[in-house]
Amino acid sequence: MAAISPWFSSPLSFSSPRASTRYIKKITTDSRRCTSIPALDRSDAEKQRILSSDHVEMKRREVMLQIASSAFFLPFTVSPAFAETNASETFQVYTDEVNKFEISIPQDWKIGQAEPNGFKSITAFYPEETSSYNVSVAITGLGPDFTRMESFGKVEAFAETLVSGLDRSWQKPAGVTAKLVDSRASKGFYYIEYTLQNPGEARKHLYSAIGMATNGWYNRLYTVTGQFTDEESADQSSKIQKAVKSFKFI
């Protein structure tokens, strides 16, 4: 399933109280006469700030696109990567020593690796039987300008931008309808709940936890997304949310 890019935009403003002034000529209605009007010439320092701002904006848009895309990856290769636990337990803990995270997953679920496609890593967890519900962990590399979740803006604006970018209900014919259900920030994570519905299909619920950590060399964004449809049981939706909320760095 292809994802639609949610462009993250914010107004750019610049100020340069010491900007140098030069003069350009403006031809008047009388071609024999000309007048001089002032025009601001940005300093090298200001030009550098503009280029830097443009770079950050491009990276922000790229990351927002990857966050939106992460919900649509499905597992390809199954591997027995779960820690051994008591069979009577409902959940078991999966630990990724390489990417330094831990998550609790239903006991009978499997693990798969999805095609990265721009991501550093994607790990998917899903039941053995055919279903539309699953949980995935997508990891994206970040530049030095992004040091915490607030680098992307406040959680409310972040969530609105993400979801509104996915919505295509205004098209003719109408496309996917995306609606924001809830958003909040807690302990360094952004938690976002929203729905997606293609015309004629069951509505899909998505619950995401988005956080940031470093591997010692650069910062990385972790997007944990659980999804289920209206047709899934309340028990399954509860499992999905419990798994997403259990995610933590180690």
N, C-alpha and C positions, 0 to 999 in steps of 0.2 A: 504494500500500500504506500503510495507516495504521500509525503507530507508537504504542506504548503508553508512557505516561509513567512514567519511573523516578524516583520521588520520593526526593529526597535529604533525609535527616533526621538531625539531631544534637541531643542533649539540650541544653536551655538551662538555665543556672544563674545565679542572681542573688544578690548579697550586699549588705547595706546596714547596716553596723555603726552608722550614725548615724540610722537610720530613726526618725521620730517615733512616739510611742505615743499612741493614743487609747483610749477605753473605750466598749464597746457593752453593752447590757443583754441578759441572757439570762433568759428566763422559766423558772422551775423548775417542778416538779410542783405546787407550791403557788402558784396564780396570784396570791396576795396578796403574795408575796415575790419579790424579784428580786436577782440578784447581778451584779456587774460583772466582766468578764473582759477582759484586754488584747488588742488587735488591732493588728497592724502597719499603718501607713499609709505607703505608699511615697512617697518624696520626688519632686519634679518631675524631678530629675536622673535618678533611677532609672527613672521612667516613660519618659523620653526614651531611655534605654539599651534598654529593652524594645522600644519602637517601632522603634528602629534595628536591633535584632537580628532582629525579625520581618521588616523590609524586606529585609535581607540574605538571610534564609532563603527568602523568596519569590523573590528574584532568582536564588538558587542553584538552586531547583527549576525555574524557568523555563528557565535555561540548560541544565540536565541534560536536560530534555525536548527542547530543540532539538538537543542533541548526538545524542540517540538518534534523532531524526527525520531528521537529515541523511543517514543512510545509505540512505534510501528515496526520495530525489529522483532523477528521471531527466531527461535533457536534453530540451529542447523545440525550441530554435532553434539551428541549426548556423551557425557563422561561422568564417571562416579567420583565426584569431588566433595561429597558431603562427609562431615565428620561422623564417626560412629556414635550412635545414641541408643537409648532404650527404645525398643520397638513399640512400647505402649504409649510413648509420648506423642502428642499431636504435632509438635514442632521440633525441629532440630536446627542447630546452628551451623551455618556455612561460613567458613573463614577463608578469605583470600589473602595469603601472606605476601603475595607480590604487590597487589594494589592496596593493601593495608585497610581492609574493611571487613565487617562482620554483619551478617543478617540472619534472622530466624525465618525458616521456610517450612511449610507443611511437610510432614515426615515422608509422604509418598511422592513428593515432587522430584522432578529430574532437573538437570542443569545442562545448558547448551551454550555454545559460543556462536554469536552472530557475526556476519560480515562487518568489519569496522566501518568502512565507507566514510572516512574522515575522523572517526573516533579513535582514541587510543585503545579502547577496550569496550566490549559489550558482552555482558553475561546475562543469560535469560534463565528464569526458573519457571517451570510449568508442570501441570499434572500429566500423567501417562496417557489418560484418555483424551480424545479429541475435545477441545474446548476453546472458548474465546478469551479465557482469563489467564493471566500470567503476570510475572514481575520481572523487570529488567533493570540492570545497573549499567549505565553508559558513562564512560569517562572521557573528558575532553581536556586537552592541554590549553593553558591560558598564558597570556603574556604578563609581564611584570606590572602592568597597569591595574591588574585585577588582583587584589589582595584579600578581599572579603566579599560577602554577598552584596553588601551595600554599594559595592562598585558598580553594580547593575541598576542601582536605584532602590527605592523603598519597595517592600514586598507587594503592596497594593498596585503600584504602577507596573511593576515587573509582571505580575499575574495578568493584569488587564492587557498589556502589550502582547504577551504570549498567546492568550486566548483569542483576542480580537484578530490577531494575525492569521489564525487558523480558520476563522469564520468566513464562509462563502455563501451564506444564506441569502445574500442580497443579489447574487447573480441570477441571470435568466437564461436557462432554467436554474433553479436554486441548487447550490452545492451543499457542502457539509455545513451543518449548524453547530457552532461552538458556543457554549455558555459557561461562564465562571460561576462556580458554586461557593467557594470559600478560599481564603488565602490568609496565611499568618506566618510570623517569623518566631522561631524558638531555638535557642541554644546554637546559633550560627547557621541554622537551616531555614530555607523557605519551603513551606508546605502549601501546595496548591491543589485544589480539587476542581475539576471541570468535566463537562460532558461534550461528546462529539456524536453527531448523528447524520449519516448519509440518507438522502431521500429513499424511503422504502425499506430501510434497514433498522435493526434494533439500536437503541441508543446505547452508547458506550460511556462508561464512567472511568475517569482516570484520576488517580491520586498520586501525586509526586512529592518527593522530598529532594531538595536540591541544596547541596553543600559544597564547601571548598576545602581542600587540603593540599599540602605540599609533599613531594616525594624526596625532598632534599635538594633538588635542582630547579624545579619550577612548580608553579601552582597548577592544580588540576580541579576541574569541576566534575562533581559526581551527581548524576541525575538518576534517581531511583523512581521508577514508575510502575504502578500496579494498575491493571485494567480489567474490567468486567462489564457485562451488559445487563440490561434490565431483566433479561431472561434467566440470569444466574440466581442461585438461591441466596438468601440473606447470610447463610453460613459461609458461602464462598466469598462474598464481598467483605465479610468480617475478617476472613483469613488474609485477604489481599491487603487491607488497611493495616492489620497487625504486622504483617511482614514488612511493609514500607516503613512503618513507625519504628521498627526494631533496628533499622540500619544505623550503624555507628562506625566511626574510624577507630583503628587500633594502633 
